Amino acid sequence: MTTSRGTLFGALFGRGRSDVGDAAWLQAMLNAEAGLARALERAGLAPAGAGDAVTAAAQVGNYDVAAIGAAAAAAGNPVPALVRALSGRVPEFAASTVHKGATSQDIIDTAVMLLARAVLDDVQADLKASASAAARLAAAHARTIMVGRTLLQQAVPVTFGLVAAGWLTALDDARRQLERVAAQRLAVQLGGAAGTLSVLGQAGPQVVTFFAEELGLAAPVLAWHTDRLRVIELGAALAGCCAVLGKIARDVTLLAQSEIGEVREGAAPARPGDGRGAAAAGGPRGGSSAMPHKRNPVAAVLVLGCAKRAPMLLATLAAAGEQELQRAAGAWHAEWEPVSDLLRVTGSAAVWTAEMLTGLEVDADRMQSNLAAAHSLPMAEHMAATLSPSLGRLPALELLAQASQQAATGGQELTAVLLGTPRFAEALAAAGVSAEAVAAAADPRASLGAAEQFVVAALAAHEAAAASKAAT
């Protein structure tokens, strides 16, 4: 289990606020043991005060993380060593309460759920900040025209507001999926050796209920030792979130290219005291070690660096979903590091995205000049549709196709080719199409379709979702 902070790459890929390193894992397991002790006491299966005694001892600073990790090799997981260490730190009257009725998988699976809850809370907060930034961009640039690009080629005019609205709706969808998993799928694990809780007898179901209440997680109908859908759904929600964040970051890297220059990342936000070097000081970011003229989109690049790991991490969790009978031989063990890494990179990607969108600088003038440099070629589709009533649909398409090819080859304005080439001009005149009509058809503002309506709809849906969440 990798540590997230205090390492060479920790400030890049462990930037999330919730740590999922070794100490965090151990504390989550200790919290599970403490919660179980309190549940046992509530059920009358442990002496009075045992729950508090175990809880007081269950602080990660009391234990040697490395030693417990080294001892894990003997049992195949770190829980037996942890139980021995924890039992040795509690009063004698409470020692028999530690780990009573549980098996190692109960503690590790519950720890995963506790780690996931903390990360999901933080990621949702960062997604909210990103969505708010995207909403501001969408509203501010609802009429900012830019060239749309498909297959990385100039296509037709769109607005940057529509681009930002697309980011917004995806961010809101990702957040809703994480909310669903956090609310419905994070559950305690408590089944004992083979899912029967035989050590606890008929009180077992009640202990599960108390255990869930103590930790603030859901109480499952029965143990899910070899039913790994909860873990897969968690992984899928995280990977989906990374896909959304990665798409936004990819857009930013493309639009920030020197040759395009339509957006750029702002300065690093001031984050005093967080130990993140230049970024913490609010200074410039994006310099190159060899090329001082560059302003690299660092946040977007690191979002992509995180997001690209998610698919294979999810694939491992899905592959580990096939598990034998009551307890798995290897597949369960295969989950620990991938789920930890997936929590880590998603948390980091979410932080970077919030910073990136909050400070994103939009160059509307550059968008206009890039569109103008296309010599009205992105308007060809709209012009053909506009001229179809006069020329006929197929003749209009053919005329615009030929004129566009000539304009592109000669680096000429499409309207100039249409009006200045005799065969095109004669065809237009014969159909009663004036030069003014051609110019009007070439106006990018005339070809935006429902772009502004879509922006309004996205903003309304975002605001409605926020209001609904606030009401609950």
C-alpha positions as CSV (number, residue, x, y, z in Angstrom):
1,M,0.0,0.0,0.0
2,T,1.7,3.1,-1.2
3,T,1.9,6.3,0.8
4,S,0.4,9.4,-0.7
5,R,2.4,12.2,0.8
6,G,5.9,13.2,1.7
7,T,7.2,11.3,-1.3
8,L,8.8,12.5,-4.5
9,F,5.6,12.4,-6.5
10,G,3.2,12.9,-3.6
11,A,2.4,16.6,-4.4
12,L,1.5,15.5,-7.9
13,F,-0.5,12.3,-7.6
14,G,-1.3,12.4,-3.9
15,R,-2.8,15.8,-3.9
16,G,-6.2,14.8,-2.5
17,R,-7.0,16.0,1.0
18,S,-7.7,12.5,2.3
19,D,-4.6,10.3,2.6
20,V,-4.8,6.7,1.6
21,G,-1.2,5.8,2.5
22,D,-0.1,3.1,5.0
23,A,-0.8,5.2,8.1
24,A,-4.3,6.0,6.9
25,W,-5.0,2.4,6.1
26,L,-3.8,1.3,9.5
27,Q,-6.0,3.9,11.2
28,A,-9.0,2.8,9.2
29,M,-8.4,-0.8,10.4
30,L,-8.0,0.4,13.9
31,N,-11.3,2.4,13.6
32,A,-13.0,-0.8,12.4
33,E,-11.6,-2.7,15.4
34,A,-12.7,0.1,17.8
35,G,-16.2,0.2,16.2
36,L,-16.6,-3.5,16.6
37,A,-15.6,-3.3,20.3
38,R,-18.2,-0.7,20.9
39,A,-20.8,-2.7,19.0
40,L,-20.0,-5.8,21.1
41,E,-20.4,-3.9,24.3
42,R,-23.8,-2.5,23.2
43,A,-24.9,-6.0,22.4
44,G,-23.9,-7.2,25.9
45,L,-21.0,-9.3,24.5
46,A,-18.2,-7.3,26.1
47,P,-17.5,-5.9,29.5
48,A,-18.7,-2.4,30.3
49,G,-16.0,0.1,29.2
50,A,-14.4,-2.3,26.8
51,G,-15.5,-0.3,23.8
52,D,-14.0,3.0,25.1
53,A,-10.8,1.1,26.2
54,V,-10.2,-0.3,22.7
55,T,-11.1,3.0,21.1
56,A,-8.6,4.9,23.2
57,A,-5.8,2.4,22.2
58,A,-6.8,2.5,18.5
59,Q,-4.6,5.4,17.5
60,V,-2.2,4.9,14.7
61,G,0.6,6.8,16.5
62,N,0.7,4.0,19.0
63,Y,1.9,1.4,16.5
64,D,4.9,0.7,14.3
65,V,3.3,0.6,10.8
66,A,6.4,-0.9,9.2
67,A,6.6,-3.7,11.8
68,I,3.0,-4.6,11.3
69,G,3.5,-4.5,7.6
70,A,6.5,-6.8,7.8
71,A,4.6,-9.2,10.0
72,A,1.8,-9.4,7.4
73,A,3.9,-11.9,5.4
74,A,3.3,-14.6,8.0
75,A,-0.5,-14.5,7.7
76,G,-1.0,-13.0,4.2
77,N,-2.5,-9.8,5.6
78,P,-1.7,-7.2,8.3
79,V,-4.7,-7.8,10.5
80,P,-3.4,-10.6,12.8
81,A,-0.3,-8.5,13.7
82,L,-2.5,-5.5,14.3
83,V,-4.8,-7.5,16.6
84,R,-1.8,-8.7,18.6
85,A,-0.5,-5.2,18.9
86,L,-3.8,-3.7,19.8
87,S,-4.6,-6.4,22.3
88,G,-1.4,-5.6,24.0
89,R,-2.3,-2.0,24.5
90,V,-5.7,-2.3,26.1
91,P,-6.5,-3.2,29.7
92,E,-6.7,-6.9,30.5
93,F,-10.4,-6.8,31.0
94,A,-10.9,-5.5,27.4
95,A,-8.3,-7.7,25.6
96,S,-10.8,-10.5,24.8
97,T,-13.1,-8.0,23.1
98,V,-10.5,-7.1,20.4
99,H,-11.5,-8.6,17.1
100,K,-14.1,-10.9,18.7
101,G,-16.2,-12.7,16.1
102,A,-14.4,-11.1,13.2
103,T,-12.0,-12.3,10.6
104,S,-9.3,-10.4,8.9
105,Q,-11.4,-9.7,5.8
106,D,-14.1,-8.1,8.0
107,I,-11.5,-5.5,9.2
108,I,-9.8,-4.8,5.8
109,D,-13.1,-4.6,3.9
110,T,-14.6,-2.2,6.5
111,A,-11.4,-0.2,6.4
112,V,-11.7,0.2,2.6
113,M,-15.2,1.5,3.1
114,L,-14.0,4.0,5.7
115,L,-11.2,5.2,3.4
116,A,-13.6,5.4,0.5
117,R,-16.1,7.5,2.4
118,A,-13.5,10.1,3.3
119,V,-12.2,10.3,-0.2
120,L,-15.6,10.4,-1.8
121,D,-16.6,13.3,0.5
122,D,-13.5,15.3,-0.6
123,V,-13.9,14.4,-4.3
124,Q,-17.5,15.5,-4.2
125,A,-16.5,18.8,-2.7
126,D,-13.8,19.3,-5.4
127,L,-16.3,18.3,-8.1
128,K,-18.7,20.9,-6.7
129,A,-16.0,23.6,-6.9
130,S,-15.2,22.5,-10.5
131,A,-18.9,22.6,-11.5
132,S,-19.3,26.1,-10.0
133,A,-16.3,27.2,-12.0
134,A,-17.6,25.6,-15.2
135,A,-21.0,27.2,-14.6
136,R,-19.4,30.6,-14.3
137,L,-17.5,30.0,-17.6
138,A,-20.7,28.8,-19.3
139,A,-22.7,31.8,-18.3
140,A,-19.9,34.3,-19.1
141,H,-19.2,32.8,-22.5
142,A,-22.7,31.7,-23.7
143,R,-22.2,33.9,-26.8
144,T,-18.4,33.7,-27.1
145,I,-18.0,32.1,-30.6
146,M,-15.2,29.8,-31.4
147,V,-14.6,27.1,-34.0
148,G,-15.8,23.7,-33.0
149,R,-13.4,20.8,-33.8
150,T,-14.2,17.2,-34.6
151,L,-11.6,14.5,-35.2
152,L,-9.1,17.4,-34.3
153,Q,-10.1,19.3,-37.4
154,Q,-12.1,22.6,-37.6
155,A,-15.7,21.8,-38.0
156,V,-18.5,24.3,-37.4
157,P,-18.8,27.3,-35.0
158,V,-19.8,26.7,-31.4
159,T,-19.6,28.8,-28.3
160,F,-17.1,28.4,-25.5
161,G,-20.2,28.6,-23.2
162,L,-21.4,25.4,-24.8
163,V,-18.1,23.7,-24.2
164,A,-18.1,24.7,-20.5
165,A,-21.7,23.6,-20.2
166,G,-20.7,20.2,-21.4
167,W,-18.0,20.1,-18.7
168,L,-20.7,21.2,-16.2
169,T,-23.2,18.5,-17.0
170,A,-20.5,15.8,-16.9
171,L,-19.2,17.0,-13.6
172,D,-22.7,17.0,-12.1
173,D,-23.3,13.5,-13.4
174,A,-20.1,12.2,-11.9
175,R,-20.9,13.8,-8.6
176,R,-24.3,12.2,-8.5
177,Q,-22.8,8.8,-9.2
178,L,-20.3,9.3,-6.3
179,E,-23.2,10.4,-4.0
180,R,-25.1,7.3,-4.9
181,V,-22.2,5.0,-4.1
182,A,-21.4,6.9,-0.8
183,A,-25.0,6.8,0.3
184,Q,-26.0,3.3,-0.7
185,R,-23.0,1.0,-1.3
186,L,-20.5,1.7,1.5
187,A,-21.2,-1.0,4.1
188,V,-19.5,-2.6,7.0
189,Q,-18.2,-6.1,6.6
190,L,-18.8,-8.6,9.4
191,G,-19.3,-12.3,8.8
192,G,-16.6,-14.1,10.7
193,A,-14.8,-17.0,9.3
194,A,-17.4,-18.1,6.7
195,G,-20.2,-15.5,6.9
196,T,-22.2,-17.0,9.8
197,L,-20.8,-15.0,12.7
198,S,-20.8,-18.3,14.6
199,V,-18.8,-17.0,17.5
200,L,-21.4,-14.4,18.2
201,G,-24.4,-16.8,18.0
202,Q,-27.8,-15.4,17.6
203,A,-26.6,-11.9,18.6
204,G,-24.6,-11.7,15.4
205,P,-27.1,-9.7,13.3
206,Q,-27.6,-7.2,16.1
207,V,-23.8,-6.7,16.4
208,V,-23.7,-6.0,12.6
209,T,-26.4,-3.3,13.0
210,F,-24.5,-1.7,16.0
211,F,-21.2,-2.0,14.1
212,A,-22.7,-0.1,11.1
213,E,-24.1,2.6,13.4
214,E,-20.9,3.0,15.2
215,L,-19.0,3.6,12.0
216,G,-21.7,5.5,10.1
217,L,-21.8,2.9,7.3
218,A,-24.6,0.8,5.9
219,A,-25.5,-2.5,7.4
220,P,-25.6,-5.2,4.7
221,V,-28.2,-8.0,4.7
222,L,-25.4,-10.5,5.1
223,A,-21.7,-10.7,4.7
224,W,-20.3,-9.9,1.2
225,H,-17.0,-11.6,1.5
226,T,-17.2,-13.0,-2.0
227,D,-19.8,-10.7,-3.5
228,R,-17.5,-7.9,-4.6
229,L,-20.1,-5.7,-6.4
230,R,-19.7,-3.0,-3.8
231,V,-16.0,-2.7,-4.5
232,I,-16.5,-2.8,-8.3
233,E,-19.2,-0.1,-8.1
234,L,-16.9,2.0,-6.0
235,G,-14.2,1.5,-8.6
236,A,-16.5,2.2,-11.5
237,A,-17.7,5.5,-10.0
238,L,-14.1,6.6,-9.4
239,A,-13.0,5.6,-12.9
240,G,-16.0,7.4,-14.4
241,C,-15.1,10.5,-12.4
242,C,-11.6,10.2,-13.7
243,A,-12.9,9.9,-17.3
244,V,-14.9,13.1,-16.9
245,L,-12.0,15.0,-15.4
246,G,-9.6,13.6,-18.0
247,K,-11.9,14.8,-20.8
248,I,-11.9,18.3,-19.4
249,A,-8.2,18.3,-19.0
250,R,-7.7,17.0,-22.5
251,D,-9.8,19.9,-23.8
252,V,-7.7,22.4,-21.9
253,T,-4.4,20.9,-23.2
254,L,-5.6,21.1,-26.8
255,L,-7.0,24.6,-26.5
256,A,-3.9,25.8,-24.7
257,Q,-1.6,24.8,-27.5
258,S,0.6,27.6,-28.7
259,E,-0.9,27.4,-32.2
260,I,-4.5,27.7,-30.8
261,G,-4.0,29.7,-27.6
262,E,-7.7,30.0,-26.7
263,V,-7.4,29.2,-23.0
264,R,-4.6,29.0,-20.5
265,E,-4.2,28.0,-16.9
266,G,-4.0,30.8,-14.4
267,A,-1.3,31.2,-11.7
268,A,-1.2,28.5,-9.0
269,P,-3.6,29.4,-6.2
270,A,-2.3,30.5,-2.9
271,R,-2.3,27.6,-0.4
272,P,-0.2,28.6,2.5
273,G,1.0,26.0,4.8
274,D,0.1,23.0,2.7
275,G,3.7,22.0,2.0
276,R,3.3,22.1,-1.8
277,G,6.2,24.4,-2.8
278,A,5.6,27.0,-5.4
279,A,2.0,26.0,-5.8
280,A,1.4,26.8,-2.2
281,A,2.8,30.3,-2.6
282,G,0.4,31.3,-5.3
283,G,3.4,31.7,-7.7
284,P,3.7,31.0,-11.4
285,R,3.3,27.4,-12.6
286,G,4.1,25.8,-15.9
287,G,7.7,26.6,-16.6
288,S,10.0,24.3,-18.5
289,S,13.4,23.3,-17.3
290,A,14.9,23.7,-20.8
291,M,12.5,26.1,-22.5
292,P,11.8,29.2,-20.5
293,H,9.3,30.6,-23.0
294,K,6.8,27.8,-22.4
295,R,3.8,28.0,-20.1
296,N,2.7,24.4,-19.7
297,P,-0.8,23.5,-18.6
298,V,0.5,21.7,-15.6
299,A,-2.8,21.1,-13.8
300,A,-4.4,19.6,-16.9
301,V,-1.3,17.4,-17.6
302,L,-1.4,16.1,-14.0
303,V,-5.2,15.4,-14.2
304,L,-4.5,13.3,-17.3
305,G,-1.5,11.6,-15.5
306,C,-3.9,10.6,-12.7
307,A,-7.0,9.8,-14.9
308,K,-5.1,7.5,-17.3
309,R,-4.4,5.1,-14.5
310,A,-8.0,4.6,-13.6
311,P,-9.1,2.1,-16.4
312,M,-6.5,-0.5,-15.6
313,L,-7.1,-0.2,-11.8
314,L,-10.8,-0.7,-12.4
315,A,-10.0,-3.7,-14.6
316,T,-8.1,-5.3,-11.8
317,L,-11.1,-4.8,-9.4
318,A,-13.5,-6.3,-12.0
319,A,-11.2,-9.2,-12.6
320,A,-11.0,-9.9,-8.9
321,G,-14.7,-10.0,-8.7
322,E,-14.8,-13.7,-9.4
323,Q,-14.1,-15.3,-5.9
324,E,-14.3,-18.8,-4.6
325,L,-17.0,-20.1,-2.3
326,Q,-17.0,-18.4,1.1
327,R,-13.6,-16.7,1.0
328,A,-11.2,-16.0,-1.9
329,A,-7.8,-17.3,-2.4
330,G,-5.9,-14.3,-3.9
331,A,-8.6,-12.4,-5.7
332,W,-9.6,-10.4,-2.5
333,H,-5.9,-9.7,-1.8
334,A,-5.5,-8.4,-5.4
335,E,-8.0,-5.6,-4.6
336,W,-6.1,-3.7,-1.8
337,E,-3.5,-1.8,-3.7
338,P,-5.6,-1.0,-6.8
339,V,-8.5,0.4,-4.8
340,S,-6.1,2.4,-2.7
341,D,-4.4,3.8,-5.9
342,L,-7.8,4.5,-7.5
343,L,-8.9,6.5,-4.5
344,R,-5.6,8.3,-4.5
345,V,-5.5,9.3,-8.1
346,T,-9.1,10.3,-8.2
347,G,-8.7,12.5,-5.2
348,S,-5.7,14.1,-6.8
349,A,-7.3,14.6,-10.2
350,A,-10.3,16.2,-8.5
351,V,-8.1,18.8,-6.7
352,W,-6.1,19.6,-9.8
353,T,-9.3,20.1,-11.9
354,A,-10.9,22.4,-9.3
355,E,-7.7,24.5,-9.4
356,M,-7.5,24.4,-13.2
357,L,-11.1,25.5,-13.9
358,T,-11.2,28.1,-11.1
359,G,-8.3,29.9,-12.6
360,L,-8.9,29.2,-16.3
361,E,-8.2,32.2,-18.5
362,V,-10.3,32.4,-21.7
363,D,-9.0,34.4,-24.7
364,A,-12.2,35.3,-26.6
365,D,-10.2,37.5,-29.1
366,R,-8.0,34.5,-30.0
367,M,-11.1,32.4,-30.5
368,Q,-12.4,35.0,-32.9
369,S,-9.2,35.3,-34.8
370,N,-8.8,31.5,-35.1
371,L,-12.3,31.3,-36.5
372,A,-11.6,34.2,-38.9
373,A,-8.4,32.5,-40.1
374,A,-10.5,29.6,-41.3
375,H,-11.8,31.8,-44.2
376,S,-15.5,31.0,-43.5
377,L,-14.9,27.3,-44.3
378,P,-16.5,26.2,-41.0
379,M,-19.7,27.9,-42.3
380,A,-20.0,25.7,-45.4
381,E,-22.5,23.4,-43.9
382,H,-24.7,26.2,-42.7
383,M,-24.4,28.1,-46.0
384,A,-25.4,25.0,-48.0
385,A,-28.5,24.6,-45.8
386,T,-29.3,28.3,-46.1
387,L,-29.0,28.3,-49.9
388,S,-30.8,25.0,-50.4
389,P,-34.3,26.6,-50.8
390,S,-33.0,28.7,-53.7
391,L,-30.6,26.3,-55.3
392,G,-32.1,22.9,-54.3
393,R,-30.5,20.8,-51.6
394,L,-28.1,18.6,-53.8
395,P,-27.0,21.5,-56.0
396,A,-26.3,23.7,-53.0
397,L,-24.2,20.9,-51.4
398,E,-22.3,20.3,-54.5
399,L,-21.7,24.0,-55.1
400,L,-20.4,24.6,-51.5
401,A,-18.2,21.4,-51.7
402,Q,-16.5,22.7,-54.9
403,A,-16.2,26.3,-53.6
404,S,-14.8,25.0,-50.2
405,Q,-12.2,22.9,-52.0
406,Q,-11.1,25.9,-54.1
407,A,-11.0,28.2,-51.1
408,A,-9.0,25.8,-49.0
409,T,-6.5,25.1,-51.8
410,G,-6.0,28.8,-52.5
411,G,-6.2,30.1,-49.0
412,Q,-9.1,32.3,-50.0
413,E,-12.2,33.4,-48.2
414,L,-15.1,31.1,-49.0
415,T,-17.5,34.0,-49.7
416,A,-14.9,35.6,-52.0
417,V,-14.7,32.4,-54.0
418,L,-18.5,32.1,-54.2
419,L,-18.9,35.6,-55.4
420,G,-15.7,36.0,-57.4
421,T,-15.7,32.8,-59.4
422,P,-17.9,33.1,-62.5
423,R,-19.4,29.7,-62.4
424,F,-20.4,29.9,-58.8
425,A,-21.5,33.6,-59.1
426,E,-23.7,32.8,-62.1
427,A,-25.3,29.8,-60.4
428,L,-26.1,32.0,-57.4
429,A,-27.5,34.9,-59.5
430,A,-29.6,32.5,-61.5
431,A,-31.2,31.3,-58.3
432,G,-31.8,34.9,-57.2
433,V,-29.2,34.7,-54.3
434,S,-27.7,38.1,-53.6
435,A,-24.2,38.9,-52.3
436,E,-25.9,40.1,-49.1
437,A,-27.6,36.8,-48.7
438,V,-24.2,35.0,-49.1
439,A,-22.6,37.2,-46.6
440,A,-25.4,36.7,-44.1
441,A,-25.1,32.9,-44.5
442,A,-21.4,33.2,-43.7
443,D,-22.0,34.9,-40.4
444,P,-21.0,32.5,-37.6
445,R,-23.6,33.9,-35.3
446,A,-26.3,32.6,-37.7
447,S,-25.1,29.0,-37.4
448,L,-25.1,28.4,-33.6
449,G,-28.4,26.6,-33.6
450,A,-29.6,25.9,-30.0
451,A,-26.2,26.5,-28.4
452,E,-27.4,29.2,-26.1
453,Q,-30.5,27.3,-25.2
454,F,-28.4,24.3,-24.3
455,V,-26.2,26.5,-22.0
456,V,-29.3,27.9,-20.3
457,A,-30.6,24.3,-19.8
458,A,-27.3,23.1,-18.4
459,L,-27.2,26.0,-15.9
460,A,-30.8,25.5,-14.9
461,A,-30.2,21.7,-14.3
462,H,-27.1,22.5,-12.3
463,E,-29.0,25.1,-10.1
464,A,-32.0,22.8,-9.7
465,A,-29.7,19.9,-8.5
466,A,-27.9,22.2,-6.1
467,A,-31.2,23.5,-4.7
468,S,-32.5,19.9,-4.3
469,K,-29.4,18.8,-2.5
470,A,-29.5,21.9,-0.2
471,A,-33.1,21.1,0.6
472,T,-32.2,17.6,1.7
